[in-house]
Structures are given as C-alpha cells and as structure tokens.
Amino acid sequence: MCNLDSYNACDTATCPGAPSSAKCLVKACDLTYRGQLLSACTAIFYDPSSGDVYDCGSKVPRRLLHAQQ
C-alpha cells in the first residue's frame, strides 16, 4: 500500500521529456504495461492520446513504452 505522500507525488512531479498531453498517475500496486513493470507508489506519466508511458525519473527523461505500429 502507498502512503499519503506517494499518492500526492503528482502534485510536484514534472516530466520535461513528455508531451503536454501526458497525465501523471500513481498506482497502488505494481503494474505491467506492454511488458514493462511500472512500480507502485511512484509518479507515472502516461499520454492517453498515444498510449506512451514516460520514464521521468532517469537523468535523461525518455519514452519508456510506445504504441506498436
């Protein structure tokens, strides 16, 4: 289970590498999305228009997962 601070992570999270349409989400449990494990209780940036997920915790923000063509 996440603590309250984890659920509020999106209040201050930023992701310069993600498009403006990306939304910040915090999930209460680990999640596997397109074969990639996304950790619970951390800010996840998801672009609903493309289905892409962005890794904003790395030194160089990058698209983690993208839609298959």
N, C-alpha and C positions, 0 to 999 in steps of 0.2 A: 504494500500500500504506500502511496505517496504521502508526504507530509504537506501541510498547507503551503509552505514556501515553494514546493515543487509545482503545485497547481497554479501558483501565481508567476511562474517562470516567464510566461509570455508577456507579462506586464513590462518587463525591461529587456527582453530578448530582442536582438536585431540579427539580420542576416543580409549583409550588403550584396552577397552574390546571388540572392534570389530575386525574382521579379516582384514588382509591387503587388501583383495578384496573389502571391503566396501568403498563406494563413498560418499562424503559429498555433500548434496544438500540443497538449500534454495528455498522454495516455496513462492510465493507471496500471497497465501491465505491459510486459514486453509484447511486441507486435512484429510479425514477419510480413513484409510488404514486398512483393516481387522478388522473393528470395533473400531479402536483406533484413537482418534483425535490427529493429529500432528499439532502443532502450526505453523502459518505463521511466516516468517521472522526470523526463527531460523535454526541453522545447524541441519540437519537430516542425520544420517549415514545409508545408505541402501546398502545391499550386493546383487548385481544383480544375483550372482550365486545361492543364496539360497532363495532370496526374503525376508530375515530378515531385520528388522529395529532395530537399537540400540539406547538406551537412554543413551547418554553420559553426560548429564547434572546432573545426580544424583551422590551422593558421591561414590557409587559403580556402575561403568558402567555395564549395563546389557542388554541382548537381550530383546527388548520390544515386538516384534512380530516375530513369526516364522511361516514358512510354515506348513500347515496342512498335516499330513501324510495320 
